[in-house]
């Protein structure tokens, strides 16, 4: 039986953002593994993880709290993506791909948050 959160489009897109972020950060300099690589991965992964945790709780109030945390992590991801572009750790094409995904997740997550 499929878990409830897996049916949520917002989770599916957030999961894809986290996955693509992991793939792109594999190309980052090795000396950044404990720096910005780790920070960006944690921020991006925090979005779907908080959706999962929120759906595992009892009641909409808790789910809304975790959706709010996910929104904060998404904002952190936005900044870190821009910072990585400035450092040239991401090329324009990779940045645009991740940023478009992030914007898409942002719209879905905001609507999900407001619906709770």
N, C-alpha and C positions, 0 to 999 in steps of 0.2 A: 504494500500500500504506500502510495506517495505521500510524503509529509505535506501538510497544509501550506507552509511557506513556499514550497516549490511551485505551487500553482500561481503565486503572485508574480505578475509581470515585473513589478518593481524589484523583487528579489532576483529574478532571472537576469535583468539588465545590470543590477549591482554586482552580481556574481561574475558576469562577463567583464565588467570594468575591472574588478579585482584580478581576474585571470589574465587579461590583456596587460595590466600593469605589471604583473609578475613576469610575463614574457619580455616586456620592454626593459625592465630593470635588470634582466640578466645581462644586458649589453653595457651596463654602467661600469665605470672603473672599479676594479676589485678593491681599491683602498676606500671605497665608499660603502662597502657592505654593511658596516656598523653605523654608517652615517645616513645620508639621504636615501640610499636604497632601502634600508630597513624602515625608515620613517615613512616613506611613500607607500611601501607595501603594507605597513600596519594601518595607515589611514584608509587606503583603498579597501583593504580586507575588512576593516571595521564596519563598513556600510552594510554589506550583506549579513555579516555576523550579528550585528545589532537587530536587524530585521528578524533573523532566526530566533535570537534570544527573546525578543519582544513577543513573537507569536507563540513561544513556549510558555509564556507567563499567563496568569489568570486575569482576564479583564482588559478592556480597551484603554484604561488609564495607564497601565504599565506598558502596553504596546505603544501608546503615544509617546511615553517617556523615552523608550528605546528608539523610536523613529526620530525623535528630536536629537538624540545622540548621533544617530546615523547622518542626520543633516549637518551636524558639526564636523563629523569626519569627512563628509563630502566637501565641505568648505576648505578643510585642511588639504585635501587631495587637490583641489583646484589651485591653491597657492603653490603647493609643491610641484605640480606639473609645470606651472609657469616658471618657477625657479630652475627646474631642470632644463627647460628650454633655454633660459638665459645662460646656463652653464654649458650648453651644447651637449648635454647628456642625452637629450632627445632631439632628433631632427624635426623639421617642420611637419613632415608627413606623419610621423609617430605621434607628435604632440596633437595635431589636428584630430587624429583618430581617437586618441584617449580623451581629448577635451570634448569632442562630439558625444562620445559615450557618457562622459560625466554630466554634460548638460542634459542629456536624455534622462539619465538617472535622477538628476536634480528635479526636473519637472514631474516625473512619476512619483518621486519620494515626497515632494511638497504636496501633491494632490492626495497621496496616501495619508500623510500626516493630517491634513485638513479634514479628511473623511472620518477620522477617528473621534 
